[in-house]
């Protein structure tokens, strides 16, 4: 091969190799740039989601709440110890309510530092706040209407209870649900069984409402009643019915409802309501 021709081929090869190297370098650079931009975009989205989550958590922590309904998780976020949360639960299980910061401190025995941090978040119902505002004023006596002027307690609505007596909506609904469970109140005194209803509210309602035309109750003799008949009484569950039957078998007939106090754990607080459904012969 002629020397000049051979040199031309060699030069062409060098040019081709250089062109391929340059092309490969630019392609790699462009790909790296694209990958870097994609990664930066994804990281930006992740950071945005983290900020949103953090803001939501902070909003949840700072949201006002009713201290009567603190859950285990909520108490943990507020910095309360398990013992303090348990004290609150036991207090609420007795159907008692926290109506002030002082009540919360007394019941939970929470430290002053924690109380100072979380007490600004306490939000009590409007009826509790209004009650505190009117506490120093002279409370007017409750005017009792005559039987004829009173409305039927078995027909009162949740809205009437809320509007006429400032009963909280959930308590008003509880009254209606309990009335349905009983298939209608038999006597005014059964209103006592509604959890969360204050004595003052109880007396206000009965000053304006009463049970009219109650359904006829065929009372059952407790000394001869079967377990099934006893459990049909709204205030006696299956276990208590068994214990009543065992008591009567062991000692003979009972002559007074007060003798039921011999049953472990039996409370005489509802004897007057039980007597609406049972009798002693």
Residue pairs with C-beta under 8 A, 6 or more apart in sequence:
60 77
61 77
62 121
63 121
64 121
64 122
64 123
65 74
65 121
65 122
65 123
66 122
66 123
66 124
66 125
67 88
67 98
67 104
67 122
68 92
68 97
68 98
70 78
70 80
70 85
70 88
72 82
72 85
75 84
75 85
75 88
78 114
78 117
78 118
79 114
79 117
79 118
80 108
80 110
80 114
84 108
84 109
84 110
85 108
87 107
87 108
87 109
88 98
88 104
88 107
88 108
91 98
91 107
92 98
95 195
95 196
97 103
97 196
98 104
98 107
99 124
99 128
99 131
99 132
100 124
100 132
101 115
101 119
101 122
104 110
104 115
104 119
104 122
105 115
125 168
127 166
127 167
127 168
130 166
142 203
142 204
142 207
143 207
144 207
145 207
145 208
147 210
150 208
150 209
150 210
150 212
151 208
151 209
151 210
152 209
152 210
152 211
152 212
152 213
153 179
153 185
153 188
153 191
153 205
153 206
153 209
153 210
153 211
153 212
154 179
154 184
154 185
154 211
154 212
154 214
156 175
156 205
156 209
157 176
158 169
158 172
158 173
158 175
158 176
159 172
161 167
161 171
161 172
161 175
161 205
162 168
162 169
162 172
164 208
165 201
165 204
165 205
167 175
167 197
167 201
167 205
168 196
170 196
171 194
171 196
171 197
171 201
174 194
174 195
174 196
174 197
175 191
175 194
175 197
178 193
178 194
179 185
181 234
182 190
182 234
183 215
184 214
184 215
185 191
185 211
185 214
186 211
186 214
186 215
186 217
186 276
186 277
187 211
187 214
187 273
187 276
188 206
188 210
188 211
189 272
189 273
190 273
190 276
191 197
191 202
191 205
191 206
192 202
192 273
193 270
193 273
217 276
217 277
219 276
219 277
219 278
219 279
220 229
220 230
220 232
220 233
220 277
220 278
220 279
221 278
221 279
221 280
221 281
222 230
222 244
222 248
222 254
222 257
222 278
222 279
222 280
223 248
223 253
223 254
223 280
223 281
224 281
225 278
227 238
227 241
227 242
227 245
230 236
230 240
230 241
230 244
230 245
230 278
231 237
231 238
231 241
232 277
233 274
233 277
233 278
234 273
234 277
235 270
235 273
235 274
235 277
236 244
236 274
240 263
240 266
243 263
243 264
243 266
244 260
244 263
247 254
247 259
247 260
247 262
247 263
248 254
254 260
254 280
255 280
256 280
257 268
257 271
257 274
257 275
257 278
257 280
258 268
258 271
260 266
260 268
260 271
261 268
